[in-house]
Structures are given as structure tokens and as C-alpha cells.
Amino acid sequence: ETQKKPTGFASTIRLLQDPGQQGVLALTVGIWTGISAELSVVMQHASNVWGMSPTTLGMLLSCGSVFGMLGGPVGGWLADRYGRRAVLIPAMGAASLATAGLTLAPSVEVFFALFSTWCCSLSVVMPSLQALAVDITPHNQVGQAQGLHRQAADFVFLSLPPAMGVLADLQGGVLDTGGGCELPIAATAGGIMGSLGLFWLRSRRNCDFSTHL
């Protein structure tokens, strides 16, 4: 009790060196990689390939939000009942597969279904990941850890939408593969799966917390 606790920059470094925090940051990056794609190239792809009007795009987002509203409470309950890892890994895997499937959808209906699955999966992930972050963080550093997670999300949202736009322009220009955005969407799916792999590697010893209500 008499030892001096690290503060400020030293405290932040200690958080960043923790494997569990690195796992949470990895999944945070994966989540916001998907959101960056959703608000940029996925909408462009839906418009170019399926001819969706602004009204139809609005319906697509609303449909995804409905499934997202259902997924959030269910994800939180599952995380409390079965453990964070048992929820995060399959839900994030489903988000990656659904994203990849958007490039192969044979019809508008399948595209809607895959997009809704992605939204639902991500909504299941978010409360589970937040609960895990609280589980593995010392009680006097929870706010600081949440700030780091928010910073990671903002960095992704700052950098990836322009990068995805460049990939989309490259696909339509140099590669001349049509008006779709399959390349950046496929890269997004790979990024989400990569973040899941990093999470598994860095926090496999830290993410089994559960109250088992």
C-alpha cells in the first residue's frame, strides 16, 4: 500500500503493455474497420452494383439497425452467462464472414440479409468487449483504458475511409473490374478476421471472465 502507483504517461504505457488490453484494442480496431467500410465503400457498392437509390440505402441502414438493436442485449446476456470469449470469437468471426459475403451476394435480398447479419454480429460484440475491458482493467484505470480504446477507434475512423476510397478507385480505374467495391470490402473482411486472430493470441489467458449468472 505504501508503493507509489504509476500515474500519467507511465500508467498509460503499463496499460498498453498488458496483453489483455492489446487484445481489446485489436478487436476495437476490427469493429471500427467494419464501420468505416459500412459508411463508405459498402454504400457505394450497394449503389453501383445493385442500383440502390438513397431511399433504398436508408432502408438498408434501418434494417441493419433493427437487427443491431436486437443483438446488443442478447450479446450482453450471453457474455454474462457464458463468458466473454465464448461470445466474442464466434460473433466477430460471423461479422468477418458476412462482410466477405457482401462481395458475392447473388441478389439484393441476400445482400440485405448479409448486411443485417453483420450489424447484428457487431452489436453482439460491443457489450461483450466493453465488459471484458472492465474485467481486465484495474478499477482506478478504467476511465483511462476506455480513453485509449476510444482513441484507437478514432484513429481507424480517421485513416481507413480515405484508404478504402483509394482502393475502390484503384479497382474501378487501374484494375477496371467494374463499378463495385469488392476489393476494399474483401480487405475489410480480412482486417476484421486479422483483429480476431490478434485478440485470440494476445488475450487468450485474460478473456474468460464471466459471472455465470
Biotite code that builds the C-alpha atoms (Angstrom):
import biotite.structure as struc

atoms = struc.array([
    struc.Atom([0.000, 0.000, 0.000], chain_id="A", res_id=1, res_name="GLU", atom_name="CA", element="C"),
    struc.Atom([2.972, 2.296, 0.512], chain_id="A", res_id=2, res_name="THR", atom_name="CA", element="C"),
    struc.Atom([4.313, 1.751, -3.025], chain_id="A", res_id=3, res_name="GLN", atom_name="CA", element="C"),
    struc.Atom([3.875, 4.685, -5.333], chain_id="A", res_id=4, res_name="LYS", atom_name="CA", element="C"),
    struc.Atom([1.381, 3.903, -8.091], chain_id="A", res_id=5, res_name="LYS", atom_name="CA", element="C"),
    struc.Atom([2.266, 4.847, -11.676], chain_id="A", res_id=6, res_name="PRO", atom_name="CA", element="C"),
    struc.Atom([0.484, 7.908, -12.965], chain_id="A", res_id=7, res_name="THR", atom_name="CA", element="C"),
    struc.Atom([0.125, 9.760, -16.240], chain_id="A", res_id=8, res_name="GLY", atom_name="CA", element="C"),
    struc.Atom([2.272, 8.544, -19.100], chain_id="A", res_id=9, res_name="PHE", atom_name="CA", element="C"),
    struc.Atom([3.773, 5.638, -17.141], chain_id="A", res_id=10, res_name="ALA", atom_name="CA", element="C"),
    struc.Atom([0.283, 4.391, -16.316], chain_id="A", res_id=11, res_name="SER", atom_name="CA", element="C"),
    struc.Atom([-0.706, 4.533, -19.986], chain_id="A", res_id=12, res_name="THR", atom_name="CA", element="C"),
    struc.Atom([2.388, 2.602, -21.031], chain_id="A", res_id=13, res_name="ILE", atom_name="CA", element="C"),
    struc.Atom([1.625, -0.065, -18.448], chain_id="A", res_id=14, res_name="ARG", atom_name="CA", element="C"),
    struc.Atom([-1.881, -0.444, -19.871], chain_id="A", res_id=15, res_name="LEU", atom_name="CA", element="C"),
    struc.Atom([-0.564, -0.728, -23.419], chain_id="A", res_id=16, res_name="LEU", atom_name="CA", element="C"),
    struc.Atom([1.910, -3.418, -22.360], chain_id="A", res_id=17, res_name="GLN", atom_name="CA", element="C"),
    struc.Atom([-0.835, -5.611, -20.933], chain_id="A", res_id=18, res_name="ASP", atom_name="CA", element="C"),
    struc.Atom([-1.703, -8.480, -23.356], chain_id="A", res_id=19, res_name="PRO", atom_name="CA", element="C"),
    struc.Atom([-5.369, -8.320, -22.392], chain_id="A", res_id=20, res_name="GLY", atom_name="CA", element="C"),
    struc.Atom([-5.578, -4.624, -23.258], chain_id="A", res_id=21, res_name="GLN", atom_name="CA", element="C"),
    struc.Atom([-3.810, -5.307, -26.546], chain_id="A", res_id=22, res_name="GLN", atom_name="CA", element="C"),
    struc.Atom([-6.462, -7.893, -27.350], chain_id="A", res_id=23, res_name="GLY", atom_name="CA", element="C"),
    struc.Atom([-9.252, -5.439, -26.599], chain_id="A", res_id=24, res_name="VAL", atom_name="CA", element="C"),
    struc.Atom([-7.569, -2.798, -28.745], chain_id="A", res_id=25, res_name="LEU", atom_name="CA", element="C"),
    struc.Atom([-7.249, -5.300, -31.595], chain_id="A", res_id=26, res_name="ALA", atom_name="CA", element="C"),
    struc.Atom([-10.980, -6.039, -31.575], chain_id="A", res_id=27, res_name="LEU", atom_name="CA", element="C"),
    struc.Atom([-11.748, -2.328, -31.275], chain_id="A", res_id=28, res_name="THR", atom_name="CA", element="C"),
    struc.Atom([-9.750, -1.743, -34.446], chain_id="A", res_id=29, res_name="VAL", atom_name="CA", element="C"),
    struc.Atom([-11.652, -4.595, -36.123], chain_id="A", res_id=30, res_name="GLY", atom_name="CA", element="C"),
    struc.Atom([-15.037, -3.175, -35.142], chain_id="A", res_id=31, res_name="ILE", atom_name="CA", element="C"),
    struc.Atom([-14.246, 0.272, -36.481], chain_id="A", res_id=32, res_name="TRP", atom_name="CA", element="C"),
    struc.Atom([-12.688, -1.135, -39.621], chain_id="A", res_id=33, res_name="THR", atom_name="CA", element="C"),
    struc.Atom([-16.096, -2.608, -40.382], chain_id="A", res_id=34, res_name="GLY", atom_name="CA", element="C"),
    struc.Atom([-17.919, 0.603, -39.507], chain_id="A", res_id=35, res_name="ILE", atom_name="CA", element="C"),
    struc.Atom([-15.542, 2.600, -41.734], chain_id="A", res_id=36, res_name="SER", atom_name="CA", element="C"),
    struc.Atom([-16.384, 0.283, -44.621], chain_id="A", res_id=37, res_name="ALA", atom_name="CA", element="C"),
    struc.Atom([-20.102, 0.422, -43.898], chain_id="A", res_id=38, res_name="GLU", atom_name="CA", element="C"),
    struc.Atom([-20.256, 4.194, -44.166], chain_id="A", res_id=39, res_name="LEU", atom_name="CA", element="C"),
    struc.Atom([-18.094, 4.408, -47.280], chain_id="A", res_id=40, res_name="SER", atom_name="CA", element="C"),
    struc.Atom([-17.465, 1.575, -49.731], chain_id="A", res_id=41, res_name="VAL", atom_name="CA", element="C"),
    struc.Atom([-20.367, -0.707, -48.730], chain_id="A", res_id=42, res_name="VAL", atom_name="CA", element="C"),
    struc.Atom([-22.871, 2.032, -49.507], chain_id="A", res_id=43, res_name="MET", atom_name="CA", element="C"),
    struc.Atom([-21.039, 2.813, -52.761], chain_id="A", res_id=44, res_name="GLN", atom_name="CA", element="C"),
    struc.Atom([-21.046, -0.865, -53.688], chain_id="A", res_id=45, res_name="HIS", atom_name="CA", element="C"),
    struc.Atom([-24.768, -1.183, -52.987], chain_id="A", res_id=46, res_name="ALA", atom_name="CA", element="C"),
    struc.Atom([-25.477, 1.841, -55.161], chain_id="A", res_id=47, res_name="SER", atom_name="CA", element="C"),
    struc.Atom([-23.217, 0.856, -58.062], chain_id="A", res_id=48, res_name="ASN", atom_name="CA", element="C"),
    struc.Atom([-23.852, -2.889, -58.213], chain_id="A", res_id=49, res_name="VAL", atom_name="CA", element="C"),
    struc.Atom([-27.470, -3.135, -57.099], chain_id="A", res_id=50, res_name="TRP", atom_name="CA", element="C"),
    struc.Atom([-28.658, 0.291, -58.197], chain_id="A", res_id=51, res_name="GLY", atom_name="CA", element="C"),
    struc.Atom([-29.934, 1.199, -54.736], chain_id="A", res_id=52, res_name="MET", atom_name="CA", element="C"),
    struc.Atom([-31.453, 4.647, -54.509], chain_id="A", res_id=53, res_name="SER", atom_name="CA", element="C"),
    struc.Atom([-30.953, 6.905, -51.471], chain_id="A", res_id=54, res_name="PRO", atom_name="CA", element="C"),
    struc.Atom([-34.290, 5.640, -50.162], chain_id="A", res_id=55, res_name="THR", atom_name="CA", element="C"),
    struc.Atom([-33.238, 2.014, -50.514], chain_id="A", res_id=56, res_name="THR", atom_name="CA", element="C"),
    struc.Atom([-29.881, 2.741, -48.869], chain_id="A", res_id=57, res_name="LEU", atom_name="CA", element="C"),
    struc.Atom([-31.745, 4.306, -45.977], chain_id="A", res_id=58, res_name="GLY", atom_name="CA", element="C"),
    struc.Atom([-33.883, 1.184, -45.693], chain_id="A", res_id=59, res_name="MET", atom_name="CA", element="C"),
    struc.Atom([-30.703, -0.941, -45.739], chain_id="A", res_id=60, res_name="LEU", atom_name="CA", element="C"),
    struc.Atom([-29.256, 1.006, -42.822], chain_id="A", res_id=61, res_name="LEU", atom_name="CA", element="C"),
    struc.Atom([-32.549, 0.904, -40.935], chain_id="A", res_id=62, res_name="SER", atom_name="CA", element="C"),
    struc.Atom([-32.837, -2.851, -41.453], chain_id="A", res_id=63, res_name="CYS", atom_name="CA", element="C"),
    struc.Atom([-29.322, -3.312, -40.094], chain_id="A", res_id=64, res_name="GLY", atom_name="CA", element="C"),
    struc.Atom([-30.153, -1.118, -37.110], chain_id="A", res_id=65, res_name="SER", atom_name="CA", element="C"),
    struc.Atom([-33.190, -3.252, -36.241], chain_id="A", res_id=66, res_name="VAL", atom_name="CA", element="C"),
    struc.Atom([-31.030, -6.349, -36.042], chain_id="A", res_id=67, res_name="PHE", atom_name="CA", element="C"),
    struc.Atom([-28.387, -4.374, -34.186], chain_id="A", res_id=68, res_name="GLY", atom_name="CA", element="C"),
    struc.Atom([-30.942, -3.343, -31.547], chain_id="A", res_id=69, res_name="MET", atom_name="CA", element="C"),
    struc.Atom([-31.791, -6.999, -31.020], chain_id="A", res_id=70, res_name="LEU", atom_name="CA", element="C"),
    struc.Atom([-28.170, -8.141, -30.922], chain_id="A", res_id=71, res_name="GLY", atom_name="CA", element="C"),
    struc.Atom([-26.904, -5.768, -28.236], chain_id="A", res_id=72, res_name="GLY", atom_name="CA", element="C"),
    struc.Atom([-28.962, -7.001, -25.254], chain_id="A", res_id=73, res_name="PRO", atom_name="CA", element="C"),
    struc.Atom([-28.584, -10.608, -26.362], chain_id="A", res_id=74, res_name="VAL", atom_name="CA", element="C"),
    struc.Atom([-24.818, -10.207, -26.598], chain_id="A", res_id=75, res_name="GLY", atom_name="CA", element="C"),
    struc.Atom([-24.612, -8.695, -23.137], chain_id="A", res_id=76, res_name="GLY", atom_name="CA", element="C"),
    struc.Atom([-26.663, -11.507, -21.612], chain_id="A", res_id=77, res_name="TRP", atom_name="CA", element="C"),
    struc.Atom([-24.637, -14.199, -23.374], chain_id="A", res_id=78, res_name="LEU", atom_name="CA", element="C"),
    struc.Atom([-21.378, -12.614, -22.224], chain_id="A", res_id=79, res_name="ALA", atom_name="CA", element="C"),
    struc.Atom([-22.559, -12.667, -18.607], chain_id="A", res_id=80, res_name="ASP", atom_name="CA", element="C"),
    struc.Atom([-23.891, -16.186, -18.869], chain_id="A", res_id=81, res_name="ARG", atom_name="CA", element="C"),
    struc.Atom([-21.219, -17.986, -20.884], chain_id="A", res_id=82, res_name="TYR", atom_name="CA", element="C"),
    struc.Atom([-18.155, -15.757, -20.714], chain_id="A", res_id=83, res_name="GLY", atom_name="CA", element="C"),
    struc.Atom([-16.692, -13.025, -22.869], chain_id="A", res_id=84, res_name="ARG", atom_name="CA", element="C"),
    struc.Atom([-14.514, -15.287, -25.040], chain_id="A", res_id=85, res_name="ARG", atom_name="CA", element="C"),
    struc.Atom([-17.387, -17.623, -25.839], chain_id="A", res_id=86, res_name="ALA", atom_name="CA", element="C"),
    struc.Atom([-19.300, -14.672, -27.324], chain_id="A", res_id=87, res_name="VAL", atom_name="CA", element="C"),
    struc.Atom([-16.581, -12.515, -28.862], chain_id="A", res_id=88, res_name="LEU", atom_name="CA", element="C"),
    struc.Atom([-14.864, -15.116, -31.008], chain_id="A", res_id=89, res_name="ILE", atom_name="CA", element="C"),
    struc.Atom([-17.893, -16.532, -32.885], chain_id="A", res_id=90, res_name="PRO", atom_name="CA", element="C"),
    struc.Atom([-19.620, -13.139, -33.175], chain_id="A", res_id=91, res_name="ALA", atom_name="CA", element="C"),
    struc.Atom([-16.532, -11.442, -34.611], chain_id="A", res_id=92, res_name="MET", atom_name="CA", element="C"),
    struc.Atom([-15.988, -14.399, -36.929], chain_id="A", res_id=93, res_name="GLY", atom_name="CA", element="C"),
    struc.Atom([-19.563, -14.087, -38.170], chain_id="A", res_id=94, res_name="ALA", atom_name="CA", element="C"),
    struc.Atom([-19.017, -10.359, -38.803], chain_id="A", res_id=95, res_name="ALA", atom_name="CA", element="C"),
    struc.Atom([-15.955, -11.124, -40.926], chain_id="A", res_id=96, res_name="SER", atom_name="CA", element="C"),
    struc.Atom([-17.739, -13.814, -42.955], chain_id="A", res_id=97, res_name="LEU", atom_name="CA", element="C"),
    struc.Atom([-20.795, -11.623, -43.504], chain_id="A", res_id=98, res_name="ALA", atom_name="CA", element="C"),
    struc.Atom([-18.566, -8.791, -44.734], chain_id="A", res_id=99, res_name="THR", atom_name="CA", element="C"),
    struc.Atom([-16.785, -11.092, -47.169], chain_id="A", res_id=100, res_name="ALA", atom_name="CA", element="C"),
    struc.Atom([-20.152, -12.394, -48.365], chain_id="A", res_id=101, res_name="GLY", atom_name="CA", element="C"),
    struc.Atom([-21.234, -8.903, -49.413], chain_id="A", res_id=102, res_name="LEU", atom_name="CA", element="C"),
    struc.Atom([-18.888, -9.162, -52.386], chain_id="A", res_id=103, res_name="THR", atom_name="CA", element="C"),
    struc.Atom([-20.522, -12.421, -53.544], chain_id="A", res_id=104, res_name="LEU", atom_name="CA", element="C"),
    struc.Atom([-24.200, -11.734, -52.862], chain_id="A", res_id=105, res_name="ALA", atom_name="CA", element="C"),
    struc.Atom([-26.262, -13.026, -55.817], chain_id="A", res_id=106, res_name="PRO", atom_name="CA", element="C"),
    struc.Atom([-29.274, -10.796, -55.133], chain_id="A", res_id=107, res_name="SER", atom_name="CA", element="C"),
    struc.Atom([-30.406, -7.686, -53.299], chain_id="A", res_id=108, res_name="VAL", atom_name="CA", element="C"),
    struc.Atom([-32.245, -9.837, -50.749], chain_id="A", res_id=109, res_name="GLU", atom_name="CA", element="C"),
    struc.Atom([-29.088, -11.779, -49.898], chain_id="A", res_id=110, res_name="VAL", atom_name="CA", element="C"),
    struc.Atom([-27.164, -8.506, -49.672], chain_id="A", res_id=111, res_name="PHE", atom_name="CA", element="C"),
    struc.Atom([-29.739, -7.186, -47.175], chain_id="A", res_id=112, res_name="PHE", atom_name="CA", element="C"),
    struc.Atom([-29.505, -10.419, -45.159], chain_id="A", res_id=113, res_name="ALA", atom_name="CA", element="C"),
    struc.Atom([-25.702, -10.363, -45.041], chain_id="A", res_id=114, res_name="LEU", atom_name="CA", element="C"),
    struc.Atom([-25.605, -6.697, -44.086], chain_id="A", res_id=115, res_name="PHE", atom_name="CA", element="C"),
    struc.Atom([-28.140, -7.313, -41.300], chain_id="A", res_id=116, res_name="SER", atom_name="CA", element="C"),
    struc.Atom([-26.086, -10.270, -40.073], chain_id="A", res_id=117, res_name="THR", atom_name="CA", element="C"),
    struc.Atom([-23.018, -8.046, -39.946], chain_id="A", res_id=118, res_name="TRP", atom_name="CA", element="C"),
    struc.Atom([-24.875, -5.396, -37.941], chain_id="A", res_id=119, res_name="CYS", atom_name="CA", element="C"),
    struc.Atom([-26.264, -7.966, -35.518], chain_id="A", res_id=120, res_name="CYS", atom_name="CA", element="C"),
    struc.Atom([-22.867, -9.621, -35.021], chain_id="A", res_id=121, res_name="SER", atom_name="CA", element="C"),
    struc.Atom([-21.177, -6.317, -34.314], chain_id="A", res_id=122, res_name="LEU", atom_name="CA", element="C"),
    struc.Atom([-23.878, -5.389, -31.805], chain_id="A", res_id=123, res_name="SER", atom_name="CA", element="C"),
    struc.Atom([-23.273, -8.687, -30.007], chain_id="A", res_id=124, res_name="VAL", atom_name="CA", element="C"),
    struc.Atom([-19.545, -7.952, -29.898], chain_id="A", res_id=125, res_name="VAL", atom_name="CA", element="C"),
    struc.Atom([-19.705, -4.436, -28.483], chain_id="A", res_id=126, res_name="MET", atom_name="CA", element="C"),
    struc.Atom([-21.204, -5.045, -24.993], chain_id="A", res_id=127, res_name="PRO", atom_name="CA", element="C"),
    struc.Atom([-19.147, -8.206, -24.591], chain_id="A", res_id=128, res_name="SER", atom_name="CA", element="C"),
    struc.Atom([-15.954, -6.341, -25.430], chain_id="A", res_id=129, res_name="LEU", atom_name="CA", element="C"),
    struc.Atom([-16.794, -3.470, -23.090], chain_id="A", res_id=130, res_name="GLN", atom_name="CA", element="C"),
    struc.Atom([-17.469, -5.941, -20.293], chain_id="A", res_id=131, res_name="ALA", atom_name="CA", element="C"),
    struc.Atom([-14.144, -7.663, -20.944], chain_id="A", res_id=132, res_name="LEU", atom_name="CA", element="C"),
    struc.Atom([-12.331, -4.335, -20.909], chain_id="A", res_id=133, res_name="ALA", atom_name="CA", element="C"),
    struc.Atom([-13.732, -3.578, -17.460], chain_id="A", res_id=134, res_name="VAL", atom_name="CA", element="C"),
    struc.Atom([-12.917, -7.095, -16.249], chain_id="A", res_id=135, res_name="ASP", atom_name="CA", element="C"),
    struc.Atom([-9.220, -6.880, -17.058], chain_id="A", res_id=136, res_name="ILE", atom_name="CA", element="C"),
    struc.Atom([-8.615, -3.232, -16.104], chain_id="A", res_id=137, res_name="THR", atom_name="CA", element="C"),
    struc.Atom([-7.676, -2.111, -12.569], chain_id="A", res_id=138, res_name="PRO", atom_name="CA", element="C"),
    struc.Atom([-10.616, -0.223, -11.100], chain_id="A", res_id=139, res_name="HIS", atom_name="CA", element="C"),
    struc.Atom([-8.600, 3.002, -10.810], chain_id="A", res_id=140, res_name="ASN", atom_name="CA", element="C"),
    struc.Atom([-7.674, 2.930, -14.522], chain_id="A", res_id=141, res_name="GLN", atom_name="CA", element="C"),
    struc.Atom([-10.993, 2.067, -16.182], chain_id="A", res_id=142, res_name="VAL", atom_name="CA", element="C"),
    struc.Atom([-11.550, 5.596, -17.484], chain_id="A", res_id=143, res_name="GLY", atom_name="CA", element="C"),
    struc.Atom([-8.023, 5.784, -18.835], chain_id="A", res_id=144, res_name="GLN", atom_name="CA", element="C"),
    struc.Atom([-8.359, 2.421, -20.582], chain_id="A", res_id=145, res_name="ALA", atom_name="CA", element="C"),
    struc.Atom([-11.676, 3.443, -22.137], chain_id="A", res_id=146, res_name="GLN", atom_name="CA", element="C"),
    struc.Atom([-9.982, 6.595, -23.408], chain_id="A", res_id=147, res_name="GLY", atom_name="CA", element="C"),
    struc.Atom([-7.304, 4.511, -25.126], chain_id="A", res_id=148, res_name="LEU", atom_name="CA", element="C"),
    struc.Atom([-9.942, 2.317, -26.742], chain_id="A", res_id=149, res_name="HIS", atom_name="CA", element="C"),
    struc.Atom([-11.783, 5.408, -27.963], chain_id="A", res_id=150, res_name="ARG", atom_name="CA", element="C"),
    struc.Atom([-8.544, 6.820, -29.336], chain_id="A", res_id=151, res_name="GLN", atom_name="CA", element="C"),
    struc.Atom([-7.907, 3.618, -31.300], chain_id="A", res_id=152, res_name="ALA", atom_name="CA", element="C"),
    struc.Atom([-11.413, 3.786, -32.766], chain_id="A", res_id=153, res_name="ALA", atom_name="CA", element="C"),
    struc.Atom([-10.978, 7.431, -33.784], chain_id="A", res_id=154, res_name="ASP", atom_name="CA", element="C"),
    struc.Atom([-7.618, 6.700, -35.410], chain_id="A", res_id=155, res_name="PHE", atom_name="CA", element="C"),
    struc.Atom([-9.190, 3.941, -37.524], chain_id="A", res_id=156, res_name="VAL", atom_name="CA", element="C"),
    struc.Atom([-12.149, 6.142, -38.461], chain_id="A", res_id=157, res_name="PHE", atom_name="CA", element="C"),
    struc.Atom([-9.738, 8.944, -39.406], chain_id="A", res_id=158, res_name="LEU", atom_name="CA", element="C"),
    struc.Atom([-7.466, 6.879, -41.645], chain_id="A", res_id=159, res_name="SER", atom_name="CA", element="C"),
    struc.Atom([-9.410, 3.989, -43.159], chain_id="A", res_id=160, res_name="LEU", atom_name="CA", element="C"),
    struc.Atom([-12.301, 5.654, -45.054], chain_id="A", res_id=161, res_name="PRO", atom_name="CA", element="C"),
    struc.Atom([-9.882, 7.551, -47.348], chain_id="A", res_id=162, res_name="PRO", atom_name="CA", element="C"),
    struc.Atom([-7.749, 4.422, -47.768], chain_id="A", res_id=163, res_name="ALA", atom_name="CA", element="C"),
    struc.Atom([-10.813, 2.383, -48.699], chain_id="A", res_id=164, res_name="MET", atom_name="CA", element="C"),
    struc.Atom([-11.789, 5.066, -51.183], chain_id="A", res_id=165, res_name="GLY", atom_name="CA", element="C"),
    struc.Atom([-8.358, 4.812, -52.804], chain_id="A", res_id=166, res_name="VAL", atom_name="CA", element="C"),
    struc.Atom([-8.753, 1.029, -53.093], chain_id="A", res_id=167, res_name="LEU", atom_name="CA", element="C"),
    struc.Atom([-12.202, 1.462, -54.633], chain_id="A", res_id=168, res_name="ALA", atom_name="CA", element="C"),
    struc.Atom([-10.849, 3.966, -57.165], chain_id="A", res_id=169, res_name="ASP", atom_name="CA", element="C"),
    struc.Atom([-7.971, 1.601, -57.924], chain_id="A", res_id=170, res_name="LEU", atom_name="CA", element="C"),
    struc.Atom([-10.383, -1.241, -58.567], chain_id="A", res_id=171, res_name="GLN", atom_name="CA", element="C"),
    struc.Atom([-12.538, 0.831, -60.879], chain_id="A", res_id=172, res_name="GLY", atom_name="CA", element="C"),
    struc.Atom([-9.629, 2.530, -62.646], chain_id="A", res_id=173, res_name="GLY", atom_name="CA", element="C"),
    struc.Atom([-6.374, 0.616, -62.976], chain_id="A", res_id=174, res_name="VAL", atom_name="CA", element="C"),
    struc.Atom([-7.895, -2.826, -62.460], chain_id="A", res_id=175, res_name="LEU", atom_name="CA", element="C"),
    struc.Atom([-11.019, -1.923, -64.478], chain_id="A", res_id=176, res_name="ASP", atom_name="CA", element="C"),
    struc.Atom([-13.237, -4.513, -62.802], chain_id="A", res_id=177, res_name="THR", atom_name="CA", element="C"),
    struc.Atom([-16.460, -2.553, -62.965], chain_id="A", res_id=178, res_name="GLY", atom_name="CA", element="C"),
    struc.Atom([-18.249, -0.248, -60.579], chain_id="A", res_id=179, res_name="GLY", atom_name="CA", element="C"),
    struc.Atom([-18.246, -2.465, -57.487], chain_id="A", res_id=180, res_name="GLY", atom_name="CA", element="C"),
    struc.Atom([-16.082, -2.112, -54.391], chain_id="A", res_id=181, res_name="CYS", atom_name="CA", element="C"),
    struc.Atom([-15.214, -5.777, -53.906], chain_id="A", res_id=182, res_name="GLU", atom_name="CA", element="C"),
    struc.Atom([-11.520, -5.088, -53.252], chain_id="A", res_id=183, res_name="LEU", atom_name="CA", element="C"),
    struc.Atom([-11.882, -2.768, -50.227], chain_id="A", res_id=184, res_name="PRO", atom_name="CA", element="C"),
    struc.Atom([-14.778, -4.824, -48.839], chain_id="A", res_id=185, res_name="ILE", atom_name="CA", element="C"),
    struc.Atom([-12.703, -8.013, -49.071], chain_id="A", res_id=186, res_name="ALA", atom_name="CA", element="C"),
    struc.Atom([-9.809, -6.163, -47.407], chain_id="A", res_id=187, res_name="ALA", atom_name="CA", element="C"),
    struc.Atom([-12.199, -5.126, -44.639], chain_id="A", res_id=188, res_name="THR", atom_name="CA", element="C"),
    struc.Atom([-13.227, -8.735, -44.061], chain_id="A", res_id=189, res_name="ALA", atom_name="CA", element="C"),
    struc.Atom([-9.567, -9.687, -43.847], chain_id="A", res_id=190, res_name="GLY", atom_name="CA", element="C"),
    struc.Atom([-8.897, -6.871, -41.393], chain_id="A", res_id=191, res_name="GLY", atom_name="CA", element="C"),
    struc.Atom([-11.754, -7.970, -39.137], chain_id="A", res_id=192, res_name="ILE", atom_name="CA", element="C"),
    struc.Atom([-10.519, -11.567, -39.162], chain_id="A", res_id=193, res_name="MET", atom_name="CA", element="C"),
    struc.Atom([-6.977, -10.383, -38.508], chain_id="A", res_id=194, res_name="GLY", atom_name="CA", element="C"),
    struc.Atom([-8.116, -8.395, -35.473], chain_id="A", res_id=195, res_name="SER", atom_name="CA", element="C"),
    struc.Atom([-9.839, -11.522, -34.175], chain_id="A", res_id=196, res_name="LEU", atom_name="CA", element="C"),
    struc.Atom([-6.634, -13.506, -34.587], chain_id="A", res_id=197, res_name="GLY", atom_name="CA", element="C"),
    struc.Atom([-4.670, -10.868, -32.675], chain_id="A", res_id=198, res_name="LEU", atom_name="CA", element="C"),
    struc.Atom([-7.288, -10.866, -29.931], chain_id="A", res_id=199, res_name="PHE", atom_name="CA", element="C"),
    struc.Atom([-7.055, -14.635, -29.578], chain_id="A", res_id=200, res_name="TRP", atom_name="CA", element="C"),
    struc.Atom([-3.258, -14.550, -29.447], chain_id="A", res_id=201, res_name="LEU", atom_name="CA", element="C"),
    struc.Atom([-2.896, -11.656, -27.007], chain_id="A", res_id=202, res_name="ARG", atom_name="CA", element="C"),
    struc.Atom([-5.785, -12.192, -24.618], chain_id="A", res_id=203, res_name="SER", atom_name="CA", element="C"),
    struc.Atom([-6.495, -15.919, -24.571], chain_id="A", res_id=204, res_name="ARG", atom_name="CA", element="C"),
    struc.Atom([-5.394, -16.013, -20.920], chain_id="A", res_id=205, res_name="ARG", atom_name="CA", element="C"),
    struc.Atom([-7.371, -12.924, -19.971], chain_id="A", res_id=206, res_name="ASN", atom_name="CA", element="C"),
    struc.Atom([-10.802, -13.201, -21.609], chain_id="A", res_id=207, res_name="CYS", atom_name="CA", element="C"),
    struc.Atom([-12.594, -15.989, -19.774], chain_id="A", res_id=208, res_name="ASP", atom_name="CA", element="C"),
    struc.Atom([-14.203, -13.730, -17.191], chain_id="A", res_id=209, res_name="PHE", atom_name="CA", element="C"),
    struc.Atom([-17.874, -14.443, -16.536], chain_id="A", res_id=210, res_name="SER", atom_name="CA", element="C"),
    struc.Atom([-20.233, -14.001, -13.666], chain_id="A", res_id=211, res_name="THR", atom_name="CA", element="C"),
    struc.Atom([-22.161, -17.118, -14.817], chain_id="A", res_id=212, res_name="HIS", atom_name="CA", element="C"),
    struc.Atom([-25.457, -15.783, -13.565], chain_id="A", res_id=213, res_name="LEU", atom_name="CA", element="C"),
])
